[in-house]
Amino acid sequence: MAGVSADFAASVAELRGLLLGTGSAEGFLGELAVLAARTVGDGVSCGITMQPDGLPRTVASSDAFAAQADELQYARDQGPCLSALRGGNLIRVDDPAGERRRERFAPAALARGVRSSLSLPLIAAGRPIGAFSLYSRAAGFFGADATRRAERFGQNASGAVGIAARPAVHAAMTEQLRASLASRAVIDQATDVLMAQRRCTPQRAFALLRTASQNRSVRLREVAAHLVLGVSGWPPQRPPFSSPG
C-alpha cells in the first residue's frame, strides 16, 4: 500500500509541475481525472466538477460514463458530487437503489448503470473549489481500502488544483476551462446526432467521431461541428457562458 501511495503522490506532484509550467488547465485536469480513476481501482470512472461560470460543470472526466453520471446530477440539482462540492464532505453511495436522500438522482443513476459512487471535495484555502466523483458499475465497490486511497489522492490533488485559485493563473485557466466546455458542448451535439442517425449508444457515437477525427487528421471538435452543420444547416449552438468568436 505504501508503494501505491508514493506512486500516485509522485504523479500528482508531476502534474502540479506541469500546470505551473504550461498553464494548461484542460490537459492537467484531464490527466488528473484519469489518474484518480486508475489510483482507486479497476473499472472506476472519474469526473471533476468545478464552477467556472458559477454553475457546476464537469471540466474533465476519465470517460463518458463519469461525465454522464455527473450530468444527471446537474439536471436534477441533486446528487453526491453536488453534495461534496457544496458541503465540503465525502459522500459515499454504496447502492443508489437504497438511496432515500437523493430520490431524484437515484433512479436515473441506476438506469445509466451507476451502482456505487464516492464523491470528495477539492479544498483550497480552506474552502471547496471543486469535487471529484468516482463511479463504479458494481454495488458496494468503495469499501474501506478504496475510500482511503481516494481520500489520500484527494489531499494531494487539492493542492494541485488549488493552483487554479492563484491570481496569476486564474484568468487564463478560467478561459481554458470555458474553451474546454465549449468544445464539449459541440461534441455532445454531434454525439446526439449520431445516436439518432445510427440508433447507437453515446459511447459508440463518440467512438465514431473519434475515428473520423483520426482518419482525417482533423481535430475532434471540428469534425463534430461539421457534422452538426451538415445535418441541421446551422452551426452548433454555443454554451451560454462562451464569448463570441
C-alpha positions in Angstrom: 0.0 0.0 0.0 2.8 2.4 0.8 4.3 1.9 -2.7 1.0 2.7 -4.3 0.5 5.8 -2.2 4.0 7.0 -3.1 3.4 6.4 -6.8 0.3 8.4 -7.1 1.6 11.2 -4.8 4.6 11.5 -7.1 2.3 11.5 -10.1 0.2 14.4 -8.7 3.4 16.3 -7.9 4.4 15.8 -11.5 1.0 17.1 -12.7 1.3 20.1 -10.4 4.7 20.9 -12.0 3.1 20.6 -15.5 0.4 23.0 -14.6 2.8 25.6 -13.2 5.0 25.3 -16.3 2.3 25.3 -19.0 -0.9 26.7 -17.5 -2.8 24.0 -19.4 -5.9 23.6 -17.3 -7.6 21.3 -19.8 -4.7 18.9 -20.0 -3.9 19.0 -16.3 -7.5 18.3 -15.2 -7.9 15.5 -17.8 -4.8 13.7 -16.6 -5.9 14.2 -13.0 -9.3 12.5 -13.7 -7.6 9.6 -15.4 -5.1 9.3 -12.6 -7.8 9.4 -9.9 -9.8 6.6 -11.6 -6.7 4.4 -12.1 -5.5 5.0 -8.5 -8.7 4.0 -6.7 -9.5 0.8 -8.6 -10.1 -1.2 -11.8 -13.2 -0.2 -13.8 -13.6 3.1 -11.9 -14.6 6.3 -13.7 -13.9 9.8 -12.5 -15.5 13.2 -13.2 -14.1 16.5 -11.9 -16.7 19.2 -11.1 -15.9 23.0 -10.8 -17.9 26.2 -11.3 -16.0 28.3 -13.8 -19.2 30.2 -14.8 -21.0 30.0 -11.4 -22.8 26.7 -12.3 -21.5 23.2 -11.7 -19.8 21.7 -14.7 -17.8 18.6 -15.5 -14.5 20.2 -16.5 -12.7 16.9 -17.0 -13.6 13.2 -16.9 -11.8 9.9 -17.4 -14.5 8.7 -19.8 -18.1 9.3 -21.0 -19.6 7.2 -18.2 -18.4 9.6 -15.5 -19.4 12.7 -17.5 -23.0 11.3 -18.0 -23.3 10.4 -14.3 -22.3 14.0 -13.4 -24.8 15.5 -15.9 -27.6 13.5 -14.3 -27.0 15.4 -11.1 -26.7 18.8 -12.6 -30.0 18.3 -14.5 -31.8 17.5 -11.2 -29.8 19.8 -8.9 -29.2 16.8 -6.7 -26.6 14.1 -6.2 -23.4 13.1 -4.4 -21.0 15.2 -6.4 -23.1 18.3 -5.7 -23.3 17.5 -2.0 -19.5 17.1 -1.9 -19.0 20.4 -3.7 -21.4 22.4 -1.7 -20.9 20.8 1.7 -17.2 20.0 1.6 -17.7 16.5 2.8 -17.0 13.0 1.5 -20.2 11.4 0.1 -20.3 7.6 -0.4 -23.2 5.8 -2.1 -23.0 2.0 -1.8 -26.0 1.4 -3.9 -28.4 4.0 -5.4 -31.3 1.6 -5.0 -31.2 2.2 -1.3 -30.8 6.0 -1.5 -33.7 8.0 0.1 -31.9 11.3 0.5 -31.5 11.8 -3.3 -34.6 10.3 -4.7 -34.5 12.4 -7.9 -31.0 11.2 -8.8 -31.0 7.6 -7.7 -33.4 6.1 -10.3 -31.6 7.9 -13.2 -28.2 6.7 -11.9 -29.4 3.1 -11.8 -30.8 3.4 -15.3 -27.4 4.5 -16.5 -25.6 1.7 -14.8 -24.2 3.5 -11.8 -24.2 1.1 -8.9 -21.9 2.9 -6.4 -20.1 6.2 -6.1 -17.7 8.1 -4.0 -17.5 12.0 -4.2 -14.9 14.1 -2.4 -14.4 17.8 -2.3 -11.3 19.6 -3.6 -10.2 22.1 -1.0 -8.1 25.2 -1.4 -7.6 28.0 1.1 -10.0 26.2 3.5 -13.0 26.1 1.1 -14.3 23.7 -1.6 -13.4 24.8 -5.1 -14.5 21.7 -6.8 -15.2 18.0 -6.3 -14.1 14.7 -7.9 -16.6 11.9 -8.2 -15.7 8.2 -8.7 -18.3 5.8 -10.2 -18.5 2.0 -10.4 -20.8 -0.4 -12.1 -20.5 -2.7 -9.1 -22.6 -2.1 -5.9 -20.6 -1.5 -2.8 -17.3 -1.1 -4.7 -16.0 1.7 -2.5 -15.1 -0.1 0.7 -12.6 1.0 3.3 -9.4 0.5 1.2 -10.8 2.2 -1.9 -12.1 5.1 0.3 -8.6 5.5 1.9 -6.9 5.6 -1.5 -9.4 8.2 -2.7 -9.0 10.4 0.4 -5.3 10.3 0.1 -5.5 11.1 -3.5 -7.9 14.0 -2.8 -5.5 15.5 -0.3 -2.7 15.6 -2.9 -5.0 16.6 -5.7 -6.4 19.5 -3.7 -3.0 21.1 -3.5 -2.5 20.8 -7.2 -6.0 22.1 -8.2 -5.6 24.9 -5.7 -3.1 26.5 -8.1 -6.2 27.4 -10.2 -7.2 29.8 -7.4 -4.0 31.8 -7.6 -4.5 35.2 -9.2 -1.6 34.8 -11.6 -3.1 31.9 -13.4 -6.8 32.2 -12.5 -7.9 34.2 -15.5 -6.0 32.1 -18.0 -7.3 28.9 -16.5 -10.9 30.1 -16.5 -10.7 30.9 -20.2 -9.2 27.5 -20.9 -12.0 25.8 -18.9 -14.6 27.7 -20.8 -13.0 26.7 -24.1 -12.9 23.1 -23.0 -16.5 23.2 -22.0 -17.4 24.9 -25.3 -15.6 22.0 -27.2 -17.5 19.5 -25.1 -20.8 21.2 -26.0 -20.1 20.9 -29.7 -19.0 17.2 -29.4 -22.1 16.5 -27.3 -24.4 17.9 -30.0 -22.7 15.8 -32.7 -22.9 12.7 -30.5 -26.7 13.3 -30.1 -26.9 13.5 -33.9 -25.1 10.2 -34.4 -27.1 8.5 -31.7 -30.3 9.4 -33.6 -28.9 8.5 -37.0 -27.3 5.2 -36.1 -29.5 4.3 -33.1 -26.5 3.6 -31.0 -25.2 4.3 -27.5 -23.4 7.6 -26.5 -20.1 5.6 -26.2 -20.5 4.2 -29.8 -21.3 7.6 -31.2 -18.3 9.2 -29.5 -16.1 6.4 -30.9 -17.3 7.1 -34.4 -16.5 10.8 -34.0 -13.0 9.9 -32.7 -12.3 7.5 -35.6 -13.4 10.1 -38.1 -11.1 12.7 -36.4 -8.1 10.3 -36.5 -8.7 9.2 -40.1 -9.0 12.7 -41.4 -6.3 14.2 -39.1 -8.8 16.8 -38.1 -9.5 18.0 -34.5 -12.4 16.2 -32.9 -14.3 19.5 -32.3 -14.0 20.4 -36.0 -15.4 17.0 -37.1 -18.3 17.4 -34.6 -19.0 21.0 -35.8 -19.0 19.9 -39.5 -21.4 17.1 -38.7 -23.9 19.3 -36.9 -23.7 22.0 -39.6 -24.3 19.4 -42.4 -27.3 17.9 -40.7 -29.1 21.0 -39.4 -27.8 23.7 -41.7 -26.8 25.7 -38.6 -23.5 25.8 -36.7 -23.5 24.2 -33.3 -25.1 26.2 -30.5 -22.7 27.9 -28.1 -23.0 27.3 -24.4 -24.4 30.3 -22.5 -21.1 31.3 -21.0 -18.9 31.3 -24.2 -17.8 34.5 -25.7 -18.4 35.2 -29.4 -15.6 34.5 -31.9 
